[in-house]
Amino acid sequence: MFASRLSSRLPLHRRVLAKALSSLRQDPSVFVQGLTKAKAETDDVTLAYLKANYPIAFQEEEKQQASAPIIKSNDVESKTVSDDSYELNIRPLTCYLRDSEKETGSRSSEWLREEKMIPGILYGGDPSLGIRSDQPESKFLIKTPWRLLQAELDRYHRSFESRVYDLTVEDPDDDSSGTVHRVIPQNVQRHPVKETIYCANFCRYHAGRPIRLPLVYVNEEESPALKRDGFIIPIQRYVECFVGEGTPIPERLELECTNLQFKEVIRVDRVILPDNVRLSDRVLKRGDDYILGVVHGKNRGGSSDD
């Protein structure tokens, strides 16, 4: 009565297999000839047979059921930013704890991406919360809705990892409100061709942790070299800084271009630092060796710079 077992189908790719197995409970006759849906649901012996011979189908179904509330919650906007965070230029973001048994490993991560959830890790210390980075419990396995991450990437592009967020970590098994961690995105991995997000990690942030801020050129029209078709060859596009407690996080740092000449080397003394923002010790230690760029182009005589 029963057809051959599923073992012959196991070498198929996991995604193709999952799609094929999703119809087992809706139309069991596809796999077992003559078996009706009613009998599969009411006959305990038949149900036990299906679970014994088609375990992957039931594992996939249980995993989808367990993740249903999480996937559904993607339609809910991220937590509203508080007034204090708004004044500090800190945006809200929401993520969820991953199941340490079912949602780890490359295959589970691939499945999460198909469900529009991006895997990652929350790590790092935070003295304000009494969390030390060397404690094993300081690391959380998390998954972030793709929609929320992509919205921030569309807003900030490559400067996304220079932003500070209030990340709400919610537990799918707990109905209470999640725990808020102040974080910086770290090691955001993308597909080399499609540019889709593969992984998004977050490091806890506090005022004593340096942050890399992007540079933007200002007053270019005041530079004789840049007005004569000169241009800046960037060497550093970001500068590492400390932002003081209670100070709004700058979205960018301005680099003063007034009076730039051909072949001039641009250093950090041209960076305009807002109040209560200072260069990191790593940048100060390098001093004049920390070069941000070089002015290149043609001089008055029309010859090209070396």
PAVEXTI-102866 format. One record per residue: residue in one letter; x, y, z of N, C-alpha, C in turn. Coordinates in steps of 0.001 Angstrom, whole numbers, plus 500000, padded with zeros to 6 digits. Layout:
BEGIN
PT   rest      n.X      n.Y      n.Z     ca.X     ca.Y     ca.Z      c.X      c.Y      c.Z
PT      A        X        Y        Z        X        Y        Z        X        Y        Z
...
This chain:
BEGIN
PT   rest      n.X      n.Y      n.Z     ca.X     ca.Y     ca.Z      c.X      c.Y      c.Z
PT      M   500822   498789   500000   500000   500000   500000   500861   501269   500000
PT      F   501879   501230   500810   502687   502442   500964   503770   502506   499898
PT      A   504072   503725   499481   505125   503943   498485   506477   503832   499141
PT      S   507494   503947   498304   508866   503863   498819   509126   505007   499774
PT      R   510086   504821   500663   510384   505822   501690   511079   507040   501085
PT      L   511170   508050   501917   511721   509319   501460   513231   509305   501352
PT      S   513868   508243   501797   515325   508231   501852   515949   508456   500490
PT      S   515268   508030   499419   515802   508232   498080   515802   509699   497687
PT      R   514996   510499   498393   514911   511920   498061   515853   512774   498901
PT      L   516475   512229   499887   517269   513021   500820   518430   513777   500186
PT      P   519106   513284   499135   520208   514062   498569   519798   515385   497949
PT      L   518495   515632   497748   518056   516898   497177   518467   518052   498069
PT      H   518581   519250   497461   518907   520456   498233   517845   520686   499288
PT      R   518244   521192   500436   517333   521344   501577   516145   522232   501239
PT      R   516359   523282   500488   515241   524164   500185   514221   523483   499285
PT      V   514694   522743   498265   513779   522015   497395   513037   520960   498185
PT      L   513758   520284   499089   513149   519245   499903   512075   519821   500822
PT      A   512358   520972   501402   511387   521581   502315   510100   521942   501585
PT      K   510243   522444   500352   509055   522797   499585   508240   521549   499232
PT      A   508934   520452   498893   508226   519222   498557   507519   518638   499771
PT      L   508181   518705   500928   507616   518108   502134   506483   518938   502735
PT      S   506401   520211   502342   505352   521054   502913   503958   520572   502532
PT      S   503848   519771   501473   502549   519271   501038   502189   517934   501664
PT      L   503045   517391   502518   502780   516069   503086   501506   516057   503907
PT      R   501320   517079   504772   500127   517102   505608   498885   517542   504838
PT      Q   499062   518336   503754   497912   518767   502968   497424   517668   502026
PT      D   498358   516958   501400   497983   515901   500457   498946   514725   500624
PT      P   498724   513870   501624   499654   512769   501897   499720   511734   500785
PT      S   498733   511721   499882   498773   510734   498801   499917   510983   497835
PT      V   500512   512179   497875   501664   512459   497031   502823   511551   497398
PT      F   502939   511214   498679   504037   510378   499153   503591   508942   499444
PT      V   502365   508772   499867   501852   507442   500207   500579   507204   499391
PT      Q   500655   506349   498449   499542   506124   497532   498298   505629   498274
PT      G   497176   506280   497995   495903   505869   498575   495631   506427   499949
PT      L   496567   507150   500537   496369   507684   501884   495647   509024   501797
PT      T   494569   509162   502543   493815   510414   502558   494241   511289   503727
PT      K   493908   512559   503618   494257   513508   504672   493509   513182   505956
PT      A   492240   512784   505836   491447   512466   507021   492044   511302   507791
PT      K   492471   510264   507072   493051   509110   507751   494387   509464   508395
PT      A   495165   510303   507717   496463   510702   508270   496307   511492   509560
PT      E   495191   512219   509694   494992   513045   510883   494305   512299   512023
PT      T   493530   511268   511694   492745   510587   512737   493323   509246   513167
PT      D   494094   508601   512295   494640   507278   512607   496005   507443   513270
PT      D   496094   507090   514547   497349   507236   515280   498455   506365   514701
PT      V   498119   505167   514230   499120   504258   513666   499703   504848   512380
PT      T   498834   505387   511532   499305   505986   510280   500158   507221   510561
PT      L   499727   508036   511527   500491   509232   511873   501862   508865   512418
PT      A   501915   507820   513247   503214   507366   513777   504108   506872   512651
PT      Y   503513   506193   511662   504294   505716   510516   504888   506896   509733
PT      L   504073   507918   509501   504554   509078   508753   505692   509782   509486
PT      K   505544   509938   510807   506602   510608   511572   507890   509794   511579
PT      A   507758   508456   511572   508943   507599   511596   509665   507582   510245
PT      N   508914   507669   509150   509506   507535   507825   509740   508866   507119
PT      Y   509071   509915   507575   509234   511236   506979   509534   512262   508073
PT      P   510599   512067   508862   510840   512955   510009   511145   514386   509602
PT      I   511810   514556   508454   512206   515908   508058   510985   516778   507811
PT      A   509914   516180   507258   508699   516951   506995   508121   517511   508286
PT      F   508105   516693   509339   507544   517148   510609   508485   518116   511315
PT      Q   509818   517953   511138   510767   518895   511724   510602   520270   511102
PT      E   510453   520289   509764   510269   521562   509085   508972   522231   509540
PT      E   507904   521424   509705   506623   521980   510110   506701   522543   511520
PT      E   507354   521831   512438   507476   522317   513807   508301   523587   513850
PT      K   509362   523645   513015   510209   524828   513000   509441   526037   512478
PT      Q   508604   525831   511444   507812   526925   510912   506774   527398   511912
PT      Q   506155   526440   512636   505171   526823   513638   505821   527603   514771
PT      A   507005   527182   515172   507694   527865   516267   508086   529280   515883
PT      S   508422   529486   514594   508873   530800   514164   507738   531688   513692
PT      A   506518   531157   513608   505392   531924   513063   505189   533255   513765
PT      P   505163   533306   515131   504956   534600   515768   506080   535573   515502
PT      I   507315   535048   515313   508442   535932   515047   508334   536528   513658
PT      I   508014   535690   512678   507898   536193   511317   506745   537182   511226
PT      K   505658   536874   511906   504505   537772   511890   504845   539115   512503
PT      S   505684   539110   513512   506021   540355   514190   506866   541263   513325
PT      N   507358   540771   512173   508117   541629   511273   507260   542756   510725
PT      D   505931   542574   510724   505045   543597   510217   504875   544746   511190
PT      V   505361   544560   512403   505257   545602   513420   506477   546506   513330
PT      E   506263   547788   513376   507379   548716   513294   508299   548570   514502
PT      S   509547   548996   514310   510498   548935   515407   510035   549844   516533
PT      K   510531   549572   517725   510116   550333   518910   510311   551835   518696
PT      T   509405   552614   519241   509490   554057   519124   510662   554575   519942
PT      V   511438   555462   519338   512611   555990   520014   512171   556925   521137
PT      S   512875   556845   522264   512565   557721   523394   513072   559125   523110
PT      D   512588   560087   523917   513006   561476   523727   514504   561632   523928
PT      D   515045   560954   524952   516478   561062   525212   517283   560511   524046
PT      S   516876   559368   523519   517595   558776   522390   517479   559655   521155
PT      Y   516310   560255   520963   516116   561142   519814   517075   562330   519890
PT      E   517221   562906   521074   518125   564042   521232   519580   563641   521010
PT      L   519912   562384   521295   521287   561911   521115   521513   561331   519724
PT      N   520527   561445   518840   520628   560933   517476   520835   559419   517469
PT      I   520082   558744   518321   520147   557277   518419   518805   556714   517965
PT      R   518855   555782   517027   517638   555239   516442   517293   553884   517073
PT      P   516004   553494   517013   515602   552197   517588   515731   551069   516570
PT      L   515901   549866   517090   515969   548666   516253   515523   547480   517117
PT      T   514970   546466   516492   514448   545310   517212   515029   544033   516649
PT      C   515384   543103   517525   515833   541779   517110   515244   540747   518071
PT      Y   515519   539461   517799   514956   538371   518582   516050   537356   518898
PT      L   515911   536719   520033   516846   535671   520407   516648   534460   519495
PT      R   517754   533840   519122   517691   532615   518326   517640   531390   519234
PT      D   517032   530331   518739   517021   529053   519445   518405   528436   519322
PT      S   519073   528205   520456   520448   527698   520443   520555   526287   519891
PT      E   519439   525562   519793   519466   524197   519288   519017   524093   517836
PT      K   518004   524859   517464   517418   524715   516130   517865   525785   515140
PT      E   518426   526902   515629   518713   528019   514740   520185   528405   514754
PT      T   521045   527420   514807   522483   527637   514695   523020   526762   513575
PT      G   524170   527150   513040   524754   526389   511942   524407   527006   510593
PT      S   525138   526591   509556   524981   527185   508234   523618   526901   507622
PT      R   523116   525681   507798   521823   525345   507198   520678   526108   507862
PT      S   520723   526191   509185   519686   526941   509887   519764   528431   509557
PT      S   520984   528948   509386   521138   530359   509019   520570   530618   507631
PT      E   520776   529679   506733   520214   529824   505394   518693   529816   505447
PT      W   518153   528952   506291   516699   528897   506440   516162   530200   507019
PT      L   516878   530781   507991   516455   532047   508573   516430   533150   507523
PT      R   517448   533175   506643   517476   534200   505599   516303   534049   504648
PT      E   515926   532816   504360   514761   532593   503508   513481   533101   504173
PT      E   513474   533094   505502   512328   533600   506256   512474   535083   506585
PT      K   513410   535766   505889   513607   537210   506054   514070   537581   507455
PT      M   514870   536709   508072   515490   537002   509363   516995   536846   509193
PT      I   517763   537860   509585   519202   537863   509381   519902   537438   510681
PT      P   520675   536345   510646   521348   535884   511873   522504   536797   512250
PT      G   522838   536766   513537   523955   537565   514021   524227   537294   515485
PT      I   525143   538076   516047   525544   537935   517447   525562   539317   518095
PT      L   525085   539399   519314   525222   540588   520144   526314   540303   521163
PT      Y   527348   541156   521209   528483   540885   522074   529050   542205   522610
PT      G   530100   542087   523420   530762   543265   523964   530302   543606   525372
PT      G   531098   544392   526066   530786   544794   527429   530124   546152   527494
PT      D   529459   546395   528607   528810   547682   528854   528846   547939   530359
PT      P   529731   548837   530816   529835   549103   532254   528534   549610   532865
PT      S   527730   550331   532096   526488   550865   532646   525489   549767   532998
PT      L   525602   548614   532338   524720   547482   532627   525425   546389   533429
PT      G   526679   546642   533791   527427   545635   534537   527769   544411   533720
PT      I   527918   544567   532410   528221   543442   531515   529685   543511   531117
PT      R   530393   542416   531308   531796   542320   530922   531920   541454   529687
PT      S   532802   541882   528774   532947   541182   527502   533534   539787   527652
PT      D   534250   539530   528766   534856   538215   528947   533881   537212   529574
PT      Q   532670   537651   529856   531656   536739   530401   530942   536020   529254
PT      P   530844   534684   529320   530165   533958   528241   528719   534400   528034
PT      E   528047   534770   529124   526643   535157   529001   526459   536536   528367
PT      S   527556   537235   528078   527435   538538   527417   527127   538405   525932
PT      K   527300   537215   525372   527041   536991   523950   525658   536369   523762
PT      F   524886   536979   522870   523551   536485   522534   523497   536126   521062
PT      L   522890   534978   520760   522578   534639   519379   521262   535305   519018
PT      I   521274   536148   517986   520093   536926   517658   519751   536785   516177
PT      K   518553   537225   515833   518114   537317   514444   517338   538617   514301
PT      T   517642   539361   513250   517048   540676   513042   516190   540660   511782
PT      P   514992   541201   511817   514161   541255   510612   514877   541960   509468
PT      W   514885   541307   508323   515549   541868   507150   514980   543237   506795
PT      R   513679   543407   506943   513038   544656   506553   513592   545839   507345
PT      L   513791   545644   508652   514303   546727   509488   515751   547062   509144
PT      L   516559   546018   508912   517957   546251   508550   518077   546952   507202
PT      Q   517298   546494   506230   517385   547082   504900   516941   548536   504902
PT      A   515962   548869   505739   515520   550262   505841   516648   551158   506357
PT      E   517421   550662   507324   518543   551450   507842   519681   551526   506826
PT      L   519922   550442   506096   520948   550464   505054   520564   551423   503935
PT      D   519305   551467   503575   518870   552413   502544   519009   553848   503030
PT      R   518909   554035   504314   518997   555393   504880   520443   555860   505008
PT      Y   521325   554955   505454   522704   555361   505755   523745   554732   504830
PT      H   523373   553742   504053   524280   553092   503109   525529   552571   503838
PT      R   526701   552952   503354   527936   552430   503943   528243   553029   505307
PT      S   527500   554034   505715   527700   554624   507045   526863   553927   508108
PT      F   526204   552831   507726   525344   552117   508676   526123   551672   509909
PT      E   527368   551240   509732   528165   550758   510857   528739   551900   511688
PT      S   528410   553128   511336   528819   554281   512141   527659   554853   512950
PT      R   526521   554159   512949   525355   554616   513670   525234   553873   515004
PT      V   524592   554533   515972   524327   553938   517279   522827   553672   517373
PT      Y   522475   552493   517897   521075   552092   517976   520731   551641   519391
PT      D   519477   551831   519761   518911   551191   520946   518248   549905   520469
PT      L   518959   548801   520636   518509   547506   520130   517688   546787   521191
PT      T   516420   546550   520902   515540   545817   521803   515618   544337   521466
PT      V   516110   543542   522412   516242   542094   522223   515041   541420   522871
PT      E   514214   540798   522061   513002   540161   522559   513153   538645   522529
PT      D   512569   538009   523531   512572   536548   523631   511233   536033   523118
PT      P   511239   535181   522059   509962   534684   521524   509168   533848   522518
PT      D   509830   533315   523548   509141   532502   524552   508656   533321   525745
PT      D   508899   534633   525699   508526   535498   526818   507711   536665   526275
PT      D   506511   536865   526823   505626   537924   526348   505991   539300   526886
PT      S   506884   539354   527849   507247   540648   528428   508103   541443   527440
PT      S   508212   542738   527714   509008   543600   526842   510470   543197   526895
PT      G   511164   543381   525783   512544   542951   525684   513509   543875   526409
PT      T   514772   543470   526385   515845   544242   527010   516494   545145   525964
PT      V   516743   546393   526335   517322   547361   525404   518825   547433   525629
PT      H   519585   547285   524538   521044   547405   524560   521435   548500   523576
PT      R   522331   549384   523988   522850   550417   523080   524023   549805   522307
PT      V   523930   549806   520987   524858   549022   520176   525329   549809   518955
PT      I   526410   549269   518338   526892   549698   517026   526891   548476   516124
PT      P   526379   548567   514900   526486   547431   513979   527942   547129   513662
PT      Q   528273   545850   513626   529638   545421   513353   529618   544241   512377
PT      N   530603   544230   511470   530803   543079   510569   529523   542698   509828
PT      V   528888   543690   509232   527705   543414   508411   528180   542792   507102
PT      Q   527847   541534   506892   528320   540801   505721   527251   540800   504637
PT      R   527693   541017   503396   526789   541044   502247   527229   540027   501204
PT      H   526276   539643   500373   526588   538765   499251   527485   539524   498268
PT      P   528560   538902   497766   529506   539643   496917   528913   540140   495610
PT      V   527835   539528   495133   527233   539928   493859   525880   540598   494077
PT      K   525010   539945   494844   523648   540445   495029   523567   541578   496042
PT      E   524593   541751   496878   524603   542782   497917   523532   542558   498979
PT      T   522953   541365   499024   521978   541066   500072   522690   540817   501393
PT      I   522001   541069   502498   522602   540939   503821   522686   539463   504201
PT      Y   523840   539037   504652   524046   537662   505110   524105   537562   506621
PT      C   524710   538559   507245   524928   538500   508691   525036   539923   509224
PT      A   524485   540158   510404   524561   541472   511039   524825   541281   512524
PT      N   526036   541610   512953   526406   541535   514359   526311   542921   514991
PT      F   526182   542940   516311   526087   544203   517035   527008   544152   518251
PT      C   527719   545261   518471   528611   545395   519631   528032   546461   520563
PT      R   527981   546155   521842   527434   547111   522807   528280   548395   522820
PT      Y   527590   549505   522925   528248   550806   522855   528054   551582   524154
PT      H   529105   552298   524546   529031   553243   525658   529987   554382   525352
PT      A   529946   555429   526160   530709   556634   525846   532210   556387   525794
PT      G   532699   555361   526457   534129   555084   526445   534585   554227   525273
PT      R   533683   553897   524351   534048   553072   523202   534170   553962   521958
PT      P   535257   553839   521196   535413   554678   520003   534422   554293   518911
PT      I   534106   555264   518079   533187   555048   516966   533793   555671   515717
PT      R   533689   554978   514591   534226   555465   513318   533169   556299   512615
PT      L   533492   557586   512394   532543   558508   511771   533000   558845   510359
PT      P   532070   558882   509405   532448   559174   508019   532820   560641   507825
PT      L   533640   560894   506826   534080   562244   506506   533275   562802   505333
PT      V   533020   564109   505376   532400   564815   504260   533197   566096   504027
PT      Y   533479   566399   502758   534290   567568   502411   533407   568810   502346
PT      V   533878   569920   502956   533138   571174   502944   534057   572288   502444
PT      N   533424   573347   501914   534132   574529   501399   535123   574159   500291
PT      E   534729   573248   499425   535606   572877   498305   535799   574047   497342
PT      E   534786   574931   497277   534902   576077   496367   535937   577093   496842
PT      E   536412   576951   498103   537424   577853   498638   538839   577321   498429
PT      S   538972   576232   497716   540291   575640   497462   540746   575988   496044
PT      P   541915   576648   495894   542410   576948   494538   542628   575685   493699
PT      A   543083   574614   494327   543342   573379   493584   542034   572728   493129
PT      L   541072   572641   494015   539816   571984   493665   539017   572804   492659
PT      K   539197   574130   492635   538518   574963   491646   539135   574794   490261
PT      R   540388   574313   490201   541071   574101   488917   541049   572621   488532
PT      D   539906   571987   488749   539707   570582   488370   540563   569616   489176
PT      G   541072   570069   490310   541766   569135   491188   540758   568280   491955
PT      F   541231   567236   492547   540347   566343   493304   541141   565693   494421
PT      I   540415   565168   495391   541033   564543   496549   541030   563029   496377
PT      I   542210   562446   496514   542309   560987   496539   542177   560553   497993
PT      P   541040   559964   498378   540841   559615   499799   541678   558408   500209
PT      I   542284   558510   501341   543017   557385   501941   542239   556847   503140
PT      Q   541662   557739   503912   540791   557366   505021   539432   558025   504804
PT      R   538368   557228   504792   537028   557770   504648   536315   557912   506001
PT      Y   536931   557363   507037   536355   557420   508384   537447   557824   509360
PT      V   537042   558465   510443   537957   558839   511520   537387   558315   512831
PT      E   538233   557664   513609   537805   557086   514880   537807   558157   515960
PT      C   536694   558285   516678   536525   559338   517683   535852   558794   518933
PT      F   535972   559577   520000   535198   559358   521220   534133   560449   521305
PT      V   532905   560043   521595   531815   560989   521779   531463   560996   523258
PT      G   531461   562174   523858   531235   562299   525286   529833   561890   525704
PT      E   529699   561551   526974   528403   561155   527532   527401   562308   527404
PT      G   526201   561994   526900   525161   562997   526742   525300   563867   525522
PT      T   526270   563576   524659   526477   564354   523432   525830   563646   522249
PT      P   525098   564360   521412   524491   563726   520237   525556   563076   519340
PT      I   525252   561910   518825   526180   561199   517947   526196   561880   516583
PT      P   527333   562427   516148   527356   563065   514817   527143   562026   513714
PT      E   526420   562421   512693   526245   561536   511552   527474   561528   510664
PT      R   528260   562610   510730   529466   562704   509915   530373   563775   510509
PT      L   531619   563785   510073   532566   564832   510443   532920   565638   509201
PT      E   533043   566939   509368   533372   567797   508237   534881   567988   508122
PT      L   535362   567913   506879   536774   568138   506603   536903   569451   505845
PT      E   537620   570382   506420   537747   571729   505862   538699   571722   504657
PT      C   538196   572187   503509   538996   572172   502270   539513   573552   501873
PT      T   539282   574562   502684   539719   575918   502343   541242   575964   502151
PT      N   541670   576599   501037   543090   576830   500710   543879   575538   500440
PT      L   543216   574478   500096   543949   573262   499713   544698   573506   498406
PT      Q   545956   573072   498369   546801   573250   497191   547096   571895   496542
PT      F   547568   571943   495282   547945   570715   494600   549049   569988   495378
PT      K   548958   568687   495415   549917   567799   496083   549907   567926   497602
PT      E   548957   568674   498131   548909   568831   499584   548383   567553   500238
PT      V   549025   567189   501327   548604   566016   502096   547616   566473   503171
PT      I   546476   565813   503219   545419   566199   504161   545535   565348   505413
PT      R   545629   566031   506561   545754   565341   507846   544571   565704   508761
PT      V   544589   565129   509949   543426   565256   510842   543248   566665   511389
PT      D   544248   567537   511236   544082   568894   511742   543041   569676   510936
PT      R   542613   569150   509798   541579   569796   508996   540174   569283   509344
PT      V   540077   568313   510219   538781   567778   510609   538152   568700   511659
PT      I   536917   569094   511432   536187   569957   512362   535459   569056   513359
PT      L   535873   569109   514613   535280   568267   515649   534200   569025   516402
PT      P   533002   568468   516518   531959   569125   517324   532350   569149   518800
PT      D   531596   569889   519585   531852   569974   521021   531733   568598   521664
PT      N   532649   568325   522579   532655   567085   523360   532895   565844   522483
PT      V   533521   566057   521331   533947   564952   520465   535448   565092   520246
PT      R   536192   564030   520505   537641   564083   520358   538144   562874   519589
PT      L   539336   563020   519017   539948   561930   518277   540357   560809   519225
PT      S   540325   559599   518740   540703   558465   519573   542215   558444   519789
PT      D   542631   557732   520811   544061   557637   521118   544829   556987   519974
PT      R   544194   556077   519278   544847   555399   518159   545187   556392   517045
PT      V   544287   557345   516782   544532   558350   515749   545592   559342   516220
PT      L   545485   559802   517477   546448   560773   517997   547858   560197   518066
PT      K   547952   558915   518336   549273   558281   518443   550018   558306   517118
PT      R   549290   558197   516015   549932   558208   514704   550311   559611   514269
PT      G   549650   560629   514810   550017   562009   514528   549971   562343   513046
PT      D   551076   562911   512532   551138   563327   511132   551150   562142   510171
PT      D   551395   560965   510685   551374   559783   509815   549956   559342   509472
PT      Y   548970   559905   510172   547582   559551   509889   547087   560473   508776
PT      I   547113   559989   507562   546791   560784   506367   545379   560453   505903
PT      L   544599   561507   505654   543225   561329   505208   543091   561328   503692
PT      G   544004   562009   503006   543933   562053   501554   545015   562942   500975
PT      V   545051   562994   499641   546032   563806   498914   545302   564526   497789
PT      V   545661   565809   497577   545060   566585   496499   545813   566291   495209
PT      H   545093   565890   494183   545699   565525   492911   545015   566309   491795
PT      G   545689   566439   490655   545104   567133   489514   546155   567828   488680
PT      K   545715   568769   487840   546623   569498   486971   546926   570861   487578
PT      N   548208   571266   487441   548581   572587   487954   548306   573654   486904
PT      R   548730   574860   487184   548417   575975   486285   549003   575763   484902
PT      G   550169   575151   484863   550812   574948   483567   550185   573847   482754
PT      G   549241   573102   483359   548555   572050   482621   549201   570703   482737
PT      S   550365   570578   483416   550999   569271   483584   550343   568529   484727
PT      S   550366   567203   484672   549715   566376   485688   550650   566132   486843
PT      D   550093   566111   488070   550894   565796   489247   551338   564364   489200
PT      D   552479   564083   489831   552952   562708   489943   552193   562009   491042
